[in-house]
């Protein structure tokens, strides 16, 4: 394996919840999957752009007290690989996860997605015309406002075709303290040392950065925005008030488009709210799962 990618024998040696990890071949991908508890309803966790299963390191064991919890590294992220370069679209990503779940012989009873992972979760439900309840953590469901809606994907494409972009970015983030500063600027979150260490291990590898750029370059949220009014699932959207990545207004607009959606603000938390306050987020998810059609029983909606 190229040294530009995270290596399970190196970065994976102390990977969070390593005992739950396995590698599964499906749909042309070698997936890194984490699986906890098997005699309960299935909760599927989908991380966001640039992250991996380490993002669920504290939330996943809490949810596993009541759920059969499954998480995976998205294609090009963490330790999930493909034999050849493939375009990564939102529908394609959701379809690939569907194939993985078929291989695992499970069907989700609840989906929890963070940032872009919430968009993948929504697309997954829409593709199946289903009603699986969905929790979006600081969800990235709508295009950036104005000209940025087209500018950001184009910039990602330009960076992706530049063979040096990922290497330069990864090299920059290897500098002492740079990942902590980057996360603070980009997310508004303050996460623990273990979390920062795993982000540094991933973002310091050009292959992981390339996977994130590939995903951003293939992203089209305009089509998802048009489809959201047809989403039949009960949805709870959580937004950290300190989030510097996703504005509250965008989450509010997304909630207004989805027929059965509620929104709740998380005071004092940023874009990585589930890493900052896993117990709080787990409690909200538990309340929603118990009564998904009454999401605002979890507290005051935004």
Buried (B, 14 or more C-beta within 10 A) or exposed (E): EEEBBBBBEEBBEEBBBEEBBEEBEBBEBBBBBBBBBEEBEBBBBBBBBBBBBBBBBBBBBBBBEBBBBBBBBBBBBBBBBBEEEBEBBBBBBBBBBBBBBEBBEBBBBBBBBBBBBBBBBBBBBBBEEBEBBBBBBBBBBBBBEEEEBEEBBEBBBEBBEEEEBBBEBBBBBEEEEBBBEBBBEBBBBBBEEBBBBBBBBBBBBBBBBBBBBBBBBBBBBEEBBEBBEEBBBBBBBBBBBBBBBBBBEBBBBBBEBBEBBBBBBBEEBBBBBBBBBBEBBBBBBBBBBEEBEEBBEBEEBB
